[in-house]
Amino acid sequence: MNLALYGIGPEDDRKWLMVDCGVSFAGPELPGVDLILPDIRFVEEERANLVGILITHAHEDHYGALYDLWPRLEVPVYMTPFAAALHAAKREMEPGAPRIPTTVLQQGERRSIGPFDIELIAVSHSLPEPNAVLFRTPKGNVLHTGDWKIDLAPQVGQPIDMDRLAAIGREGVDVMICDSTNAVREGRSPSEADVAAGMEEVIRNAKKRVAVTIFASNVARIRSVARAAEKTDREVVILGRAIRRVVDVAGELGMLDGLPPFRDEEAYGYLPPDKVVALVTGSQGEPRAALAKIAFDDHRSVALSAGDTVVFSSRTIPGNEKAVGAIQNALVTHGVKIVTDRDAMIHTSGHPRRDELAELYKLISPKVAIPVHGEPVHLAAHAELARSVGVPKVVMAKNGALVRLLPGPAEVVDHAPHGILVKDGSLIREPEVSGVIERRKVSFAGAVAITVVLDGRGELVGDFAVSLFGLPTTDDRGEAFRDAVGGVVEGTVESIPRQRRRDDELVAEAIRRAVRSAVNERWGKKPLCDVTVLRV
């Protein structure tokens, strides 16, 4: 989930430029949450000094929060043609999404955004038009790499512009803020050209239907699948709105020129099994995506059967392993063959491994390295590598760190408020007030709701109500939990001195504590407990 903020000028007259505005995806620790967004309270406080938002590329972890967070800022947004077109197409799928004023920049373009003199440098990644950003200032130059790898045959769009990067290195770079995702992996990430060859081999050897699931934005992978299908006398059928949207956008921009037409879902049923390749959404186990529906026999018009092949041409994002595994198990149960990157060259990362990082450092020769975009283990490995290739200084900065880049020694000088927001249905809230913390507790230990009615003397009136949610039916002695809780409620009320029973809050708290303790004694878990006291 990427959001960087660059500032220029003295503290009392500083302007800011945001670079990227991404989302992350919730795991089981945030039940019911749809998306995780960055908490931008610091940016909102500086809104009058924010000159714009620059998007390096159109991956969700770099631009997916725009629709939800832009209305809090309302500043110009800058991105390249593919990102802008995908952004516009995505808006049509989201009712009520704001109309965001967008300025289209070209790769290689140099321009001013407020006081920021920026240049976009073409790099390679797993989608079209990824960019590094060079900031030129009177005090020195700063290179923000964005997501990148060294791929001279990316299949779609420009390859990484090594000549321009070398020229920038000769011009002089004081600080490089650089991608750390693959800093623990030796060697180099394979090229998309290698994946294209591997994909053709897998499809050629398949006897029946082939389904390939990918990240929808990977236009090079879409092109490789289409070219492999053409060479093996098959047709490509699109299954899933996200891939259809990307195919339409990429087609309008000429990125799929020279390929046979893609077929819609309706063609799947009448094409012979050995004449079809389906491009399918759902590589991360998303339950509403096409692949999950097919795997669990829930798709309205598409099915896979014994002897068919499903190619997982993607990396499973950490946290999604269980969902992806469930889909793969369901497919195997149907006799479907599974092919992953462990079996064939059908996927490559969009991020640099250690040899690529070392090559870029030698090309740029920065005076300072700041590892970003990774977990602590990746950042540490990146820092070690930077030092090993001769970078004089490495600054390790955590989320919220305010780092002085220039002039003087680069170092952390302050910390800004930071954190996450959660998108839960139509609401965006801090986790503490979203209800998700209580939801997580309920998922672990259930809940008990109790309503008691007392008269003016503090005596119980009639039956009290007990509702259990997520608790076992009986304890290990066979006693019903509902009966046990009822007995505790009655005993607790009777144990409170009559005069003190006039305090509804005291009565409710005494019942809550007693019920949680009793359930814990019988079960080993303390449920959430809500007690309502009524008076007659």
FITOR-338698 format. One line per 2 residues: for each residue y, x, z of C-alpha. Coordinates in pm, whole numbers, plus 32768, in hexadecimal, padded with zeros to 4 digits. Example, Ala and Ser with C-alpha at 12.3 -4.5 7.8 and 13.67 -1.06 7.14 Angstrom:
REM FITOR-338698
7E3E,84CE,830C ~ 7F96,8557,82CA $
This chain:
REM FITOR-338698
8000,8000,8000 ~ 811F,80CF,7F7A $
8290,80B5,7FC5 ~ 836D,81E8,7FCE $
84E0,81E5,8017 ~ 85C3,82FC,7F9D $
8721,8326,8029 ~ 8844,83F9,7FB2 $
898C,8443,805F ~ 8A05,846F,81C4 $
8985,8386,82D1 ~ 8AC5,82B7,82D7 $
8ACA,828E,815B ~ 8962,8296,80E6 $
88CF,81E0,7FBB ~ 875E,8190,7F9B $
8667,8166,7E7D ~ 8513,80C9,7EC0 $
83F1,8157,7DFB ~ 82D3,805B,7DE0 $
8291,7F21,7EAA ~ 811C,7EEF,7ED0 $
801D,7E1D,7F88 ~ 7ED3,7E61,8030 $
7DAA,7D7E,806A ~ 7D31,7CFD,81B8 $
7BDF,7D50,824A ~ 7B15,7C93,8350 $
7C04,7D09,845F ~ 7D07,7C14,83D2 $
7C41,7AD2,839B ~ 7CE4,79DB,82B0 $
7DF5,7ACC,823C ~ 7E27,7AD6,80C3 $
7EFC,7C10,80A1 ~ 7F98,7D22,8173 $
8102,7D75,8126 ~ 81E0,7E8D,81A5 $
82D3,7E2F,82B7 ~ 8425,7E75,8213 $
850A,7E25,8339 ~ 85B0,7F7D,8319 $
85F3,7F42,81A7 ~ 867D,7DE8,81F1 $
8770,7E83,82EA ~ 87DF,7F73,81D6 $
87E3,7E69,80C9 ~ 8956,7E98,8078 $
890D,8007,802A ~ 87CE,7FCD,7F5F $
8818,800C,7DEE ~ 86C9,7FA1,7D5E $
854D,7FA4,7D5A ~ 849C,8091,7C6B $
832F,8042,7C1B ~ 825C,816E,7BB0 $
813D,809D,7B23 ~ 80A3,7F42,7B27 $
7F8E,7F5E,7C29 ~ 7F94,7E60,7D42 $
7FB0,7F6E,7E4C ~ 80F2,7FDD,7DA3 $
8199,7E9C,7D2C ~ 80D3,7D76,7DB7 $
81C9,7D22,7ED0 ~ 82F4,7CEA,7DEC $
82DB,7B6F,7DD9 ~ 82C4,7B4B,7F52 $
83BE,7C55,7FC1 ~ 84C3,7C60,7EAB $
8570,7B1E,7F22 ~ 85C3,7BD7,8066 $
8676,7CE8,7FA0 ~ 86EB,7C59,7E50 $
8731,7DA6,7DA6 ~ 86EA,7E18,7C40 $
8584,7E7D,7BEF ~ 8529,7F8E,7AF4 $
83D8,7FBC,7A48 ~ 833B,8024,78FD $
82D7,7F29,77EA ~ 816C,7EF4,784E $
81C3,7EBE,79BC ~ 82DF,7DD3,795D $
8205,7D07,7870 ~ 80E7,7CF0,796C $
81E1,7C91,7A78 ~ 826B,7B79,799D $
810D,7AFB,7946 ~ 80A8,7B03,7AB4 $
81D9,7A34,7B0D ~ 8164,791D,7A29 $
8025,7907,7AFA ~ 80E0,78EA,7C46 $
819E,77A2,7C69 ~ 82E9,77CE,7D1A $
82F4,7947,7CE9 ~ 845D,79C4,7CD9 $
84FF,7A34,7B96 ~ 853B,7BA4,7BD4 $
8642,7C56,7AFD ~ 8583,7D74,7A5C $
8606,7E9B,7994 ~ 8505,7F37,78AB $
84F9,80B3,78A5 ~ 8433,8190,77B8 $
8352,82AF,781C ~ 841A,83EE,77FB $
8565,8338,7830 ~ 8675,83D0,7909 $
877E,82EF,79A2 ~ 8854,82B0,7AD2 $
8808,819E,7BCE ~ 8932,819D,7CB5 $
895D,8307,7D25 ~ 87F4,835D,7CCB $
87BC,8431,7B93 ~ 864F,83E8,7B3D $
8560,8445,7A26 ~ 8412,839D,79E4 $
82FC,848E,797F ~ 81C3,840A,78D6 $
8086,844E,799F ~ 7F21,83D0,797D $
7E82,82CC,7A5E ~ 7D94,81A5,7A3E $
7E8A,80C0,798A ~ 7F9C,80E4,7883 $
80F0,8182,78C1 ~ 80D1,8226,7A18 $
81FB,82FC,7A75 ~ 8265,8419,7B51 $
83D3,8415,7BB7 ~ 84BB,8541,7BC0 $
85F1,8523,7C9A ~ 8707,8616,7C3E $
8816,8650,7D41 ~ 8929,8755,7D70 $
885C,87D9,7E95 ~ 8716,87FF,7DD2 $
85FD,8740,7D25 ~ 84E9,8663,7DB4 $
83AC,85FA,7CF9 ~ 82F7,84BA,7D5F $
81AA,84C7,7CA5 ~ 8139,835E,7CD4 $
7FC9,832A,7C81 ~ 7F51,8428,7B80 $
7E3B,8501,7AF6 ~ 7E21,85FC,79DD $
7D8D,853E,78B6 ~ 7DE4,85B3,775A $
7D16,849D,76B5 ~ 7D67,835F,777A $
7D04,8277,7658 ~ 7E3D,819F,7683 $
7FA6,8211,769D ~ 8030,836D,76C7 $
7F68,8482,776D ~ 8002,8538,7892 $
812F,85FA,7812 ~ 80CD,8757,7881 $
81DC,87F9,77AD ~ 82EC,872D,7853 $
825C,8773,79AB ~ 8257,88E6,795E $
83C4,88D4,78EF ~ 841F,8821,7A32 $
836B,8932,7AF1 ~ 843C,8A38,7A3F $
8577,896F,7A87 ~ 851B,8979,7BF6 $
8484,887E,7CE8 ~ 84D9,889A,7E56 $
83F3,8787,7EDC ~ 82BE,86E0,7E49 $
823E,859A,7EE1 ~ 80DA,8582,7E5B $
7FA6,84A1,7E46 ~ 7E8D,8501,7F38 $
7D7F,8400,7EE3 ~ 7C7A,84F7,7E61 $
7CEB,862D,7F1E ~ 7B96,864C,7FC5 $
7AD8,8654,7E79 ~ 7A96,8798,7DC3 $
7AC4,87CB,7C4D ~ 7B70,86DB,7B5F $
7B66,8567,7B25 ~ 7AB6,851D,79D9 $
7B83,849F,78B3 ~ 7B86,833A,7834 $
7AF4,83CE,76F4 ~ 79BD,842F,77BB $
79A5,82CC,7840 ~ 79C2,823F,76E0 $
7896,830F,7672 ~ 77CC,82B1,77A6 $
781C,8140,777B ~ 77A5,8145,7613 $
765A,81E3,767B ~ 761A,80DE,778B $
766B,7FBA,76A3 ~ 759C,804C,7587 $
746A,806A,7669 ~ 7488,7F08,76F5 $
738A,7E0F,766B ~ 7433,7CC8,76C2 $
7588,7C56,7740 ~ 767B,7D51,77D3 $
7790,7CFB,78CA ~ 7890,7E03,7928 $
796B,7DD0,7A59 ~ 7AAA,7E9C,7A74 $
7C03,7EA3,7B11 ~ 7CBA,7DB1,7A2F $
7DE5,7E97,79F9 ~ 7D12,7FB3,796A $
7D69,7F84,77FB ~ 7CC1,80CB,7799 $
7B7A,804B,782C ~ 7BA5,7F00,7774 $
7BD9,7FC2,7632 ~ 7AAA,809F,7676 $
79CB,7F70,76B3 ~ 7A4C,7EC7,7577 $
7A14,7FFE,74A5 ~ 78B5,802D,7534 $
7865,7EC0,74EB ~ 78DE,7EE7,7385 $
7805,801C,7350 ~ 76D1,7F68,73D9 $
7707,7E29,730F ~ 7772,7D51,7436 $
789D,7C72,7479 ~ 7978,7C7B,75B0 $
79A3,7B3C,7678 ~ 7AB5,7B28,7783 $
7A4E,7A86,78CD ~ 7B69,7A6E,79CA $
7CDC,7A1F,79BF ~ 7D4E,7B75,7A39 $
7CA6,7C2F,791B ~ 7D1A,7B2A,781F $
7E7F,7B59,7899 ~ 7E6A,7CD4,7872 $
7DC6,7CB7,771B ~ 7EDF,7BD3,76A7 $
7FEF,7CBA,772C ~ 7F4C,7DF6,76A6 $
7F12,7D4E,7556 ~ 8080,7CED,7539 $
80E3,7E56,7580 ~ 7FF7,7EDF,7476 $
7F0D,7F89,756B ~ 7DD8,7EDC,74DD $
7E27,7F06,736D ~ 7CFF,7F4E,728B $
7C01,7E94,735E ~ 7B3B,7D5C,72FD $
7BC1,7C1C,739B ~ 7B57,7BCA,74FD $
7A99,7A85,752A ~ 7ADB,7978,762F $
79E1,78FA,772E ~ 7964,77E4,764A $
78C5,78E6,7560 ~ 77DE,796F,766D $
76E5,7852,7659 ~ 769A,7865,74E6 $
76A0,79DE,74A9 ~ 7541,7A78,74A7 $
74F9,7B3F,75E6 ~ 74F1,7C8A,752B $
763F,7C43,7481 ~ 7720,7C11,75AE $
77E3,7CE7,76A4 ~ 789E,7C25,77AF $
79D2,7CBB,7854 ~ 79CC,7C22,79B0 $
7ABB,7C14,7AD6 ~ 7A3B,7C4C,7C36 $
79EE,7DBF,7C53 ~ 7A57,7DB9,7DC3 $
797A,7C95,7E27 ~ 7A92,7B93,7E20 $
79E6,7A47,7E6E ~ 7AB1,797B,7D74 $
7A91,7A72,7C54 ~ 79AC,7A3B,7B2C $
78A2,7B39,7B91 ~ 786C,7A9F,7CEA $
784B,7946,7C54 ~ 774D,79C6,7B56 $
7686,7A86,7C5D ~ 766B,7956,7D3E $
7624,785D,7C22 ~ 7773,77B5,7C50 $
7815,77F3,7AFD ~ 784C,76BE,7A2A $
77DE,7755,78DE ~ 775B,78B9,790A $
7614,793C,7997 ~ 7554,7A83,799D $
73DB,7AA0,799D ~ 72C2,7B9D,79BA $
72F2,7CC6,78D3 ~ 746D,7CA7,78BF $
754A,7DCA,7930 ~ 7681,7DCD,7A0B $
7757,7F07,7A02 ~ 7839,7F46,7B2D $
7944,8018,7A82 ~ 7A1F,803E,7BB5 $
7A33,80DB,7D0C ~ 79F1,7FFC,7E35 $
7B28,7FF7,7F0E ~ 7AD4,804D,807A $
7A9D,7F09,8136 ~ 7A0B,7E53,8008 $
78B2,7EF2,8019 ~ 780B,7DC7,80BF $
7892,7CCB,7FC4 ~ 7835,7DA6,7E9B $
76DC,7DE7,7F2E ~ 769D,7C72,7F57 $
76EA,7C37,7DE7 ~ 7610,7D58,7D78 $
74F0,7CDB,7E4F ~ 7512,7B7D,7DBE $
750C,7C07,7C5B ~ 73DC,7CE1,7C9E $
7328,7BB2,7D2E ~ 7356,7B0F,7BD8 $
72BD,7C3F,7B2C ~ 740A,7CC6,7AB2 $
742A,7E40,7A89 ~ 7550,7EDD,7B45 $
7601,8013,7ABD ~ 7704,80CA,7B91 $
77AF,821B,7B74 ~ 7686,82AD,7C31 $
75AC,825A,7B05 ~ 7689,82AA,79D9 $
77E3,8324,7976 ~ 7880,81CB,7976 $
79A6,8201,7A63 ~ 7AA3,8309,7ABE $
7BB2,8316,7BC4 ~ 7D20,8304,7B68 $
7D7A,8408,7C6E ~ 7D6D,8587,7C68 $
7C5B,8654,7D06 ~ 7C9E,87A9,7D9E $
7CA4,8878,7C5E ~ 7DA2,8789,7BC3 $
7E7A,8795,7CFB ~ 7E71,8910,7CF5 $
7ED1,8915,7B84 ~ 7FFD,8832,7BBF $
8073,88FF,7CE6 ~ 8065,8A3B,7C15 $
8124,898B,7B00 ~ 8234,88FA,7BE0 $
8248,8A0B,7CEC ~ 82F8,8931,7DEE $
838D,89CF,7F24 ~ 8318,88A9,7FF8 $
81E8,87C2,7FD9 ~ 81CF,866B,807A $
8073,85D1,805A ~ 8077,8454,803C $
7F96,8337,7FC2 ~ 7E5E,8375,808D $
7DB4,8354,81DE ~ 7DE2,846B,82DF $
7CB0,8528,8262 ~ 7D3C,8529,80FE $
7E98,8591,8170 ~ 7E09,86B1,823D $
7D33,872C,8119 ~ 7E62,8716,8034 $
7F37,87DD,8129 ~ 7E2F,88EC,8141 $
7E1B,8904,7FC6 ~ 7F96,8917,7F9E $
7FA7,8A39,8091 ~ 7E84,8AE7,7FE3 $
7F3D,8AEA,7E95 ~ 8074,8B82,7F2F $
8159,8A5D,7F85 ~ 823E,8AEF,8092 $
825D,89B1,8162 ~ 8199,886E,818D $
822E,8743,8242 ~ 8139,8647,82D2 $
81E2,84F6,82F0 ~ 814F,83B5,837C $
81BA,8254,8324 ~ 831F,8217,8391 $
837F,8388,8396 ~ 84DD,83D7,8319 $
84C4,852A,826E ~ 85F2,85FA,8213 $
859C,868F,80C0 ~ 86DF,8745,8067 $
87AA,880F,80C2 ~ 8724,88F1,81D1 $
85BF,88FA,8254 ~ 84EE,87CA,81F6 $
847A,871F,8334 ~ 844B,85D2,83E3 $
859C,857F,8481 ~ 856E,8416,84F1 $
848D,82E5,84DC ~ 84D7,8191,8447 $
843E,8048,84BC ~ 8303,8005,83F4 $
81BE,7F44,83FB ~ 8118,7E2C,833C $
8150,7CC0,82EA ~ 8032,7BD6,8299 $
8030,7ACA,818E ~ 7F69,79AB,821D $
7F62,7886,812E ~ 80CD,7846,80D2 $
815C,78F3,8207 ~ 81C3,7A5E,8236 $
81CC,7ACB,83A0 ~ 819F,7BF2,8488 $
8031,7BFB,84F7 ~ 8093,7BB6,865F $
8128,7A62,8609 ~ 8045,7A04,84E8 $
7F28,7982,85BD ~ 7E3B,7A84,852C $
7E09,7B36,8678 ~ 7D90,79F4,871C $
7CC1,79AC,85E5 ~ 7C14,7AFA,8609 $
7BC9,7AB2,8777 ~ 7B3C,795D,871C $
7A5D,79FD,8615 ~ 79CF,7AE4,871F $
79B1,7A07,8853 ~ 79FA,78A1,87ED $
7AE5,77B2,889B ~ 7AE1,76A2,89A2 $
7BD8,757F,89B1 ~ 7BED,74B3,8AF2 $
7CBE,7381,8B46 ~ 7CCA,72FC,8CAC $
7D84,71CD,8D33 ~ 7E01,71D0,8E9B $
7EA0,70BC,8F64 ~ 7FC9,70E0,904C $
7EE9,715C,9165 ~ 7E4C,7268,908C $
7CFE,71B7,9064 ~ 7C42,71BD,8F1B $
7C61,7073,8E62 ~ 7B37,700E,8D8D $
7A7C,7107,8CB3 ~ 7B1E,7247,8C3D $
7AF5,72C6,8AD9 ~ 7A47,740E,8A86 $
7A2E,7492,8920 ~ 7976,75D4,88CE $
79AE,7699,878C ~ 78C2,77B1,8730 $
7809,77C5,887D ~ 768D,77BF,889C $
75F5,766D,88E9 ~ 753F,76E6,8A23 $
7536,7816,8B04 ~ 7402,78EB,8B49 $
7394,77F4,8C57 ~ 739D,76D5,8B61 $
74CE,7630,8BFC ~ 75BF,759A,8B01 $
7708,7657,8AF5 ~ 77C3,750C,8AE4 $
7725,749F,8C30 ~ 7768,75F0,8CCF $
78D6,75E8,8C68 ~ 78F7,7481,8CE4 $
7871,74E3,8E38 ~ 7963,7605,8E4F $
7A8C,7526,8DF6 ~ 7A36,7426,8EFF $
79F0,752F,9008 ~ 7B2F,75EB,8FBD $
7C0D,74B7,8FE0 ~ 7B69,745C,912A $
7B97,75BF,91AC ~ 7D0F,75B6,917D $
7DCC,7539,92B4 ~ 7E48,73D8,9275 $
7FB8,7435,929E ~ 7F9A,7547,9194 $
7EF6,745E,909A ~ 8050,73D0,9057 $
8099,750D,8F8C ~ 8006,74C8,8E31 $
8029,7632,8DC1 ~ 7F74,76B1,8EF5 $
7E56,75BA,8EC1 ~ 7E39,7612,8D4F $
7E36,7788,8D93 ~ 7D32,7767,8EA7 $
7C4C,76A0,8DC2 ~ 7C81,7797,8CA2 $
7C28,78C5,8D76 ~ 7AFB,781D,8E15 $
7A6C,77A4,8CC7 ~ 7A96,78FA,8C20 $
79EF,79A2,8D48 ~ 78CE,78AA,8D4E $
788E,78CA,8BDA ~ 78A1,7A44,8BF1 $
77A0,7A41,8D09 ~ 76AC,7977,8C36 $
76F6,7A0F,8ADE ~ 77A7,7B5D,8B09 $
78DA,7AEB,8A44 ~ 7A22,7A4B,8AA5 $
7A90,793A,89B5 ~ 7BF4,78CE,8978 $
7C35,77AA,8A60 ~ 7D43,76A2,8A43 $
7D75,75AA,8B61 ~ 7E50,7474,8B55 $
7EA6,73BB,8C97 ~ 7F1D,7250,8C7D $
7FA6,7171,8D92 ~ 7F86,6FFD,8DD3 $
